[in-house]
Amino acid sequence: SQRIAHLIPPPTEDSLGVGHIAVAPAFRQQGLAGELLDFMKQLAAERNKRALELDVALCNNNAVALYLKHNFVVQEKRLPSVEESQDGLIPHVHMRLNLSD
C-alpha cells in the first residue's frame, strides 16, 4: 500500500535492495548472514550497482548490529504516523552500504 511505500520505499536506481535475510536459529552465529551479504555484494557488482540498501525494523537489534558490523550506514530512521502505527507498522531504519568503500 501507499503507506508502506512511504515507510519502506524501494531502493534507489544505483542500489540493489536487500530484503528478508533470515538464518534458522540452529545455524546462527556461524557467519552465514555475512556470506549472504557477500553474495549480495557480488550480485550488485555484476549488475553495475553502486550500493546495497535495506530497511530493518528498529527493534531488531541483532539485525541492526549485523548490518553495522558489515559497514552499512544508517541513512534515516523512518517512524510511522499514528495512523500507520495503528495499522501495525513499526519504526524502521534505512541503511546503505556503498560498494566502492
Secondary structure, DSSP 4 states (H G I P E B T S, - for coil): -HHHHHHSPPPPTTEEE-------GGGTTSSHHHHHHHHHHHHHHHTT--EEEEEEETT-HHHHHHHHHTT-EEEEEE---HHHHHTT---EEEEEEETT-
